[in-house]
Amino acid sequence: MRRLIPVMIFFILSGFVCIQPAFSSDKPNVEEIIHKIDGMYRSRTSSGEIEMTIISSHWTRRLKMDVWSEGMDKTFIHITYPEKDAGITALRIGNEMWNYFPKINKVMKVPPSMMMSSWMGSDFTNDDLVKESSMLKDYSHRLISPEDEEPGYYYVELVPKEMVPSVWGKIIIKVGKEDYIPIREDYYDEKGRKMRVIQFKEITYFGGRRIPAVLELTPLNKKGRKTVIRYLRLEFDRKLEKEIFTLRNLQKRR
C-alpha cells in the first residue's frame, strides 16, 4: 500500500486561497460557494507541516510531513515521521505524479488508475490528497433543502458530469452562510447509499487566513475506522525555489 503514495495533501493540502464570497440577501451564487471550497486549500504558493492520524479499532498510526505547493499544478511532500517512512517523497506536476522510496532507492510513477486507491493505508484516496479533480469543473451543482436542514447553513448537491470518472453518485456539502466555509461533506455511491463523511473542524487563522485546521474522514462501511488530517503550520505566497518541484529533488538528501 505504501507504494501507492501520491502527492500528499495537496488535499488535502496544497495551500490556501481566501476567496471572499459575493453575498446576496436573496439567493447565493452556487458557483461562488463551490469556487471557495475548491480553492480553500490552495494558493499561489504554500508551505507547511501536516500530521495525519489513521485510526482503526485495533491500532493507530501517525505520519508527519512537510509540504510545498505552487498554484494548483505543482505539489511536493516529504515524510518526516515515523522513522521507517522518513525520507519518502512525492511530486505532482499537472496530471503526473512520482514517489521516491529511499529504502529501495527508486522513483516510481503513479498511474492514473491508482488515483482512487488508499493513500498510505488511510481512508483518504490519492485523489483526495492531491485534489486532482475539481468540484467546479467536474460536477454539476445546485442548492437543496434537506429534511435535516439547519438555519445558518447552505446545502449544495454535487453530481459528477457524464464524462467524468467518479466513484461517487453525489456529494452533499454543508457550508456556513456567512463565510462559505464547509462544515461537512457527505459522499454517496451510485445507489444513493451514504459511504463516508468528512467533517471540517477547528477554524483557525493561518497567515491571516481563516480555514479549518482539521479534516476528519469517517468511512461508514468500516466500523471503528477514521483518518484525521491536522495542519500544524502553514505559510502562503512566499517565494519558493524552483528546484523544489523537480524529479531531482525527490532523491535529494535532507
N, C-alpha and C positions, 0 to 999 in steps of 0.2 A: 504493500500500500504506500510505503514511503516513496517509492519510485514514481509515484504519480504526482509528486509535489509540483505544483504550478506556481505561479507567482502569487504571492500571498495577498494578503488583504488589501488588495487594491480593489478589496471588499472592502472587500470589505475593506478599503484601506487605502486607497490611493491618495487622498489629500482632500481638502475640503473647500467647497465653494459656498459662500454665504450669499445666496441669491434672495433678494428681498422680494416677496410676492406683491403683486398689484392687487390690493384689496378691493372688494366690491361689497356694497351693502346688500345687494340682492343675490347675485349668483356668482360664485368664484369661477375663475378661469381654470379648468381642469388641467390644461397643458402647463400652466404656471406651477400647479401643485406637483405634477409629475416631474417637471424640469428641476424643481427644488430638490426632490427626493433623489432623482437620477444623479445630480451633481453634488449631493451633500458631502460625500467623502472624497471629492476630487477638487483640484485647484491647479493653478499654473505650475507650481511645484509644491512638493511637501516632503517632509522627513519626520520620522518619529520612531517610537518604540511601542510594540504591541505585545500583549500577553493573551494566549489562548489556553483555555482550560477545557479539557474533554472529560466529561463525567459519565460513568455508567454505574450500574447497581453494584458492581464488584471492584471497580478501580477508578482512579482519577489520574489524568496525565496533563502536564503543563508544559507549554512551549513559550519561549520569548524570542522576539525577532526585531531587528532594525529594518526599516523600510523607507524607500525613497520613490517618488513618482514625479513625472513631468507630463502635465496635461492629462489626457485620457488614454494615451497610447503607449506610454513607457512606465514600467514599474520594475523595481529591483528589491529583493528581500534577502536578508542574511540572518539565518537562525543562530542564536547565541546560547540557547539553553533548551534542553538539558545537554550535558557534555557529549552524550552519544550521538546527538544530532547537530551539535555545534559545527558550523562551517558549511552546512548545506546552504546553497544559494539558488535563487531563481530569478529569471529575467523574462520580461514580456516586452516585445516591441510590436505594436499593431496586433495582428492576429497570431503572431508566432511567439512560442514560449519555450524556454530551455531551463533545465535544472542541472546543478552540479553536485555530485556526491563525492566528498573528499576521501572517504574510506576506499572507494574503488577508483578514485581519480578519473572520473568520467563525466562528460557533459551529455545529457540526454534531452532530445527534443520531445515536447509534449504534443501528441497528435490531437487534432480537433475532436476526435471520437472520445477522448478522455476528459473533456471539459465538464461533463456532468458526473464524473466519478468523485468519490470522497477524497478530501484533502487531508493527508496525514492521519487518517483514521477518525477524523472529526465528522460532525453532522453537516458541515458546510461542504459544498461541492467546489471544484476548481473554478467553475463559472461564478459562483457566489463571491469567491475571494478576489477574483480579478475583475469582476464586473464587466465581462466582455460584452454581454447583452445589454441593450438599452431599453428601459421601460418606455421611453418616449417614442423611439423608432420602431420597436419590435412588438408593441402591444397596442390594442385599441383600448380606450379608457372612457369611463363615464361615472358620474356621481350616482350613488344609490342611497337608499334609506332602509337599512336592515331592521329587523324586528327589535334587536337589542341596541338600537341607536341611542347614543348619549349626547346630551347638549354640550356644545363647545367643540364638537369634532365634525369633520367631514369624512365620508367613506367613499373611497374610489375603487371601482372594479376594473381590473385589467384582464383582457383576454388576448392570448398570443395571436398575431396575424397569421393568415392562412399559410404563407410560405416560410414562416419562422419555426425552426425546430425547437420544441419545448416539451418538457415532461409535465408541465402544469396546464391544467384546463383553464384555471383562472387564479388571480391573486386579488385579495381584498385588503386595502390599506386604510388604516385609521390614522388621521392626521389632525393636529390642532388647528382650529380655525384662525387663530391669531398669528401663528408663525409658520404653519405648514410643516412643522417638524413631525415625522412619523412616530407613532406610539406603538403600533403593532402591524404586522403583515401576516395574513392567513393564506396558506397555499393549498389549493385543491387539485386533485388529479382530474383526469378527463371524465371520470364517472361522478364528479361532484363531491367526492369524499375529502374532508379536510385532512391533510397529511402532515403538515408542520406549521409551527408558529414562530415568528421572530419578533421579539419584544425589544424596544429601544428604551434604555434606561439611563438615569444619572446625567441629565442635561448639564453640560459643563462648558466653560469658556476655555478654548484653546486658541492662543494667538488672537484674542479679541473676538473669536467666533463661537457662537452658541450651537453646540451639537451634542448628540448622545455619546457619552463616553463608553457605554456598554451595549453590546448586542448579544442577546440570549436566544439561541435557537433550540427549540424543543421538537423533536420528531414524535408524532403522535402514534406511530406504528412500532416504536421501540421503547418499551417500558424501562423507566429508570435512566434514559439517555438525555444528555443535554450538553451543548457546547456554548461556552461563553467567551466572547472576544472583548477585551478591555484595552482601550487606548491609554497608555501611560504617559506619553509625551508626544506632542505634535507641533510642528512649525510649518509655516506656509510662506510661499512666494519668496523664498530665499534662493540666491543663485547657487546652482548645483554644478559640479564638474561634469562635463560631457562624457567622460570616460566611465562614469557610473553605469550608464546604460549600454554596456558593450559586452560581447561574449568573453573578451579577455578578462573583464572584471569578475566573471563568475569564478574563475580559478585563482584569483589573487589572494595571497596570504594576508591574514588580518591578525 
